[in-house]
C-alpha cells in the first residue's frame, strides 16, 4: 500500500469516493452541451490524475474547462477529423475540442495503425490542454504496445538564459507494457514543475520553493500568486542556467514544441493560447504507438522487462530508509489505494468544483468518506 502525501496539514483535506467524483465532473461538463461520451473521457482523465496523486492535473482543473467552453475558446461538440493520413501516420484536426477527447481519439487511431504496420505516428493540431500525458500512453500499454505521448502548452517557461514566458512546459510520457502491474510509465513536464502545481500551492495558501519560478527581472520567486498573475515564469527542468542542466530541459521543451507545434501546423512557443483565452488555443500533440510483437515477441518482451524491473529494484540503495521506484509505480499504488479509501481533495478545491456545479444547476453528489484525510 502506498499513497503520495502532501506537506499540507491533513485537516485541510476531505476524502471522497472516486466514482461519485468522476460522475459529478461528467455531469458538470454534460450541462455545458458536451456529449456524454466526451464528458466521461474528460472526467476519467481528471480523476485518474487525482487517484495517481497528480493533484495539479486533477479536478482542480475543472474550472479551466468550464470557463473555456463558456468564453467560446473550447468547442464542446467539436468534430475531430483526419486531415491527412498514410498507413502509418495521420494528422488530426481537433476542431478546438476538449484536449482529453482529442488526445484519446488520436491515440486510438495510432494504436489501430500500429496493429497493422508496427509503428505509427499521429500529429494533432487545433486542440487544447489534455491533462496528464500518461493517461494516453496507458491506452497503448493496455494493448501490449509502447506508447509515447507529447504535447506543447501555452508559454509558461523561460528558455535558458532568457526571461519572460516564451516556451511551454511541454510534457512527455512513455509507457511500456508489463506482465504484472503496474506498467512502466514515465510522465513529466520539461519544466521544474507543471503550472498546475503552482495553482495548487496558491489554492492551498503555500509558498513555492525558490528555484521553481522567475520574475520578469530574473529574480527567483516564492509567491505562487506572482507566477499566476502572468508576471512570473517557470524554470526549465534542471533549473536556473546551465550548471544543473537547465539547458537540457529547455532543449527537450524545444524538441517537443517542434514535433507538436511546428510539424503539425499547431501553434508553438508564445503563440499557444490558454484554454480560457477567447482565441483558439491551437495546442498540438504528438502520439507514437509501437507494437512490441512486431519487433520482439510480446511474451519475450514481458519476461525481459520483468527481469529489468528486478534489476532496478535490486540496485544497492543509498540508504536503507529509501525505496527504489520504477517510473509510474508510486502513482499506480497510490491509485489502487485511493480507489479503496477515497481521494483526498483540498477543501478549497472541493468548494470550487461544488460552486461550478451550482452555477450550472448540477447537484453536488460527491460522496464524502471522511472530513479529514
N, C-alpha and C positions, 0 to 999 in steps of 0.2 A: 504494500500500500504506500503510495506517495502522493502528496499534494503540495503544489507550489504554494509558498507562503508570501504574505505581503508584510512590509515593515509597518503598515498602518495598524493601529490597535484593533483587535478583533471585534470590539463592541461597535465599531463603525460599520460593520457589515451585517447583512441579512442573508441567511442561506435559503435558497429557493429551489424548488423541484424543476429540473431542466426541461422536461417535456411541456409543462404548462408555460414556461418562459418562452420556449420556441413557438408554441401555438399562439401566444399573445403577440409576439413580434409579427408573425404571419398575418394575424388579424388586423393589426395596425396598418401594415402595408396594403392588404387587400382593400381596406377602407379608402385607399387613395387610388383605386382603379388598377391596381397591379393584379394580373391574373393569379389565381390561387396557386397554380404550379410554380410560378415565378416567385411569389411571396414566400413559399415554403423553401425554395432554394436559398433565398437571401437569409431567412430565419435559421436554416440549418448551418450556414456558414458562420453567422454571427454567434450563435450559441455554441457551436463547435469550438470557437476561439475561447469563450469563457470556460467551457469544460476543460480545455487543454491548459488553462492558466495564462492565456494570452489576452488578458482583460483589455489591453489597449485597443484590440480589434474586435471586441465583443459587442454586447448590446449597448454599451456606452456610445457606440457609433450610430444608433438608430436615428437620432435627430438629424444627423448629416444627410441621410437618405430621404427622410420625410420632407425636409426643407428643400432638398434638391428637386424633388418632384413638384413641390408647391411653387417654386420660383420658375419652373419650366426648363431647367437645365437637364433634368433626367426625364426621359420618356418612359412612363410606367408600362406602356403597351408596345414597346419597340419591336420592330420586325428585324430579326437577325438574318443577314443574308451573306451568301458566299459570293464574293466579288470575282475571284479568280481561283482556279484550282488545277492541280495535276494529281496523279495517283498518290503522290507522297506529300504534297503541300497544299495549303489553302490560305487565302486572305479573306478574313471575315470583317464585315461592317456591322458593328454592334447597334447601329441605329440610335445611339445615345441612350441606350437602355441601362438598367442596373448592372453594374460591373460583375456581380456574382453570377447573374444569369448568363451574361455574355461569355464569361470565362468558363463556366460549367459546360455550356453548349460547345464552345471551341475545343475543350479537352475531349468531349465525346467524339467530335469529328477527328481529332488527332488519333485517338485510340482506334477508331474504325479503320482509318487509313493504315495504321501500323500493323493491324491484324493481317492485312494482305501484302503489304510492301516491306514491313520490317521496321522502318524508321520513318516518322513523319514530323513535319514542322508546320505549325499553324500560326500565322500572324493575325493580330486583331487591331483594328482601328476604331475610332468613334465609340469608345467605351467609357466607363467610369471606374472609380475606386472599387476594388473587388474583395476587400477583406484579406484574410490570411491566404498567402500563396500556396501553403502546404495542403490546403483542402483539395486543390485541383491535382496536385502531384499524387495524392492518395487515390484519386479516381483511377490513375494508371496502375498503381501498385495492386489494387484490388483485382485487376485483370492480368496480373503476372507480368506487368510491364514496368519499365523505369519511366518516371515522369519528371520532366524539367519544366519549371514554370517561372516566368519573369513578367514583371510589369514596370512601367515607369509611373511617375506620380507628379503632382504639382511640385514646383521648385520649392524646396524647404531647406536645402543643404548648401553650405558654402564650399564650392570646389576648392581644393587645396591651394593655399596662397591667395585666396580671394575673400571678399566679404559680401554679405547680402545673400539672398535666396536665389540661386541660379541653376541648381540641378536637383533632381528628385531623390527620395530615399530609396527608390528603385530596388525592391527586394527580389530575391531569387530563392526558389525552393527546388530541392531534388529529392525524390522518393525512390526507394528500392524495395521490391517485394521480399518477404522473408517467409521461411517455413512456419515459424511461430511468431505471433505478435509480440511486440509491436514491429511494424515495418520500420526500416531506417528512413528517417525524414529530417533533412536539413532545411530550415526555413529561416531566412534572416534578411533584414534590411541592409543596405550598403552604407547606412549612416550609423553613428554610435548607438542611437536608439530610434525607434519609429516615432513620428509626431504623436501618435495615439498615446504613447507613454507620457508625453508632456501634458496632453489633455487630461490623462488620468491623475497625474500629480496635482494639476490645478484644481480638479474637482474634489480631490482628497485633501486639499489645503497644505500640500507639502512643497518644500524647496527641492529643486533638482540639483544633482551633484555638479560641481564645477567640472567642466570638460565635456559636457553634453551640447552646449549651445553657445552661440557667439552673438555679440551685439553688432550693429552696423559699423561701429568704430573699431571692431576687432577685440573687444573685451569679453571674457568669459562671463556667462550669466548664470544666476541661480534662481531667479524668479520665473516660474513657468508662464506667468501671465505676460511677461515681456516677449516671450517667444510667440505666444498665441496671438499677440496684438499685431503680428506680422512684421514687427521690428527685428526680432531675433531670428537666427537661423541655426540649424543643426550642424554638427561637425560630421565629416565622413568617418566611416569605420576605420579605426586606428587613431582617430583624434586629430588634435591640432598639429599642423605642419607635417613633416616627413619623418621625424625622429622615431615615432612608434608606428609608422606605416599608414598614416592618413592618406598619402598619395595612392596607396593600393586600394583603399575603399573608394576614393574618388574615381580611380581608373575603372573599377568594377561598375560603378554607377554609370559611367560614360558608356561602357560596352553594352549594358542593358538598355540604356537610352537609345543607342543606335539600332539594336535589334527590335525594340518595342516601338520606337518612335520614328526614326529615320527610315528604316526598312519597310515599315507597314504603311507609311503615309499619315500616321497619327502625329499629334503634337509632341514636342520634346522640350527639355530644359524649362525655361521660364514661360514658354508658350502653353504648357499644360495648365488647365484651369482646375479650380476646386469644385467639388460637387455642388456647393451652394452658390457658386457664381451664376449669374444669369446666362453667361455664354456657355456653349457646349464644352465640356472638359476635353474631349477627344483624347482620352487616355489610350495607350497602346499596350497590348500584351503579346507574349510570345510563348507558345507551348511546343514542347517536343515530347513525343512518345516513342519508346524503344521497346520492341517486342523481344524480350530476353531469349525466347526459344528460337529466334531466327539467328542467334549468334552462338549461344551455348544452350544445351537442353535445359529447360526450366528446372527440372529436378536436380541437375548437377549444380546449377547456379544457387538454388536454395540451400543445398548441402554446403556449398562453399561459403556462402555468406553467413551461415550459422557458425562455421568454423572461424570466419573472420571476426564475428562479434565476440566469440570466445577469446580470440587473440587479444582484442582491445580490452575486454573486461579483465583479462589476466595480467595486464601490464603492471609493473611494480608501482605502487601508489606513493605519492609524495608524503602522505600521512595516513595512518590507519583510520583517522576520523573522516577521511574523504571517500567519495564514491566515484568510480569511473563510469560515465554515462555514454551510451550510444546516442547519436543525434535522434531526437524525437522520442526517446524512451521516457524521460520525465513527463513530457506532455501527455503521452499515451497513458501512463499510470495515473496521472492527475485526472484525466478524463474518466477512466474506469472508476476511480474513487468517487468523483463528483456525481457520476450517474447514480451512485448508491446513496450518498449522504447529502447531495444537493450542491448547488453552485453558490459560492459567496459573492454577493453583489453589494458594492458600497451603497450606503443609504442614500447618498446624494444622487447616484446614478439610478437607483430604483425609483426615486421621486421623479427624476427627469423623464424616464420612459413611461411612468404612470401618467404624467401630465401630457405627454404626446398622445396617448390613447384618449384621454379625456377631451382634448381639443377636437378629436375626430369622432367622438361618440362611441369609442370602443371600451367595453367593460374590462376592468383590470382583474383577470382571473389567474394571475400568477400565484401558485401555491407556496405560501411561506412555511418553511420547515422549522427554522429556528430564528429567533430575534438577534442572536449573535452567532458569529462564525466560530 
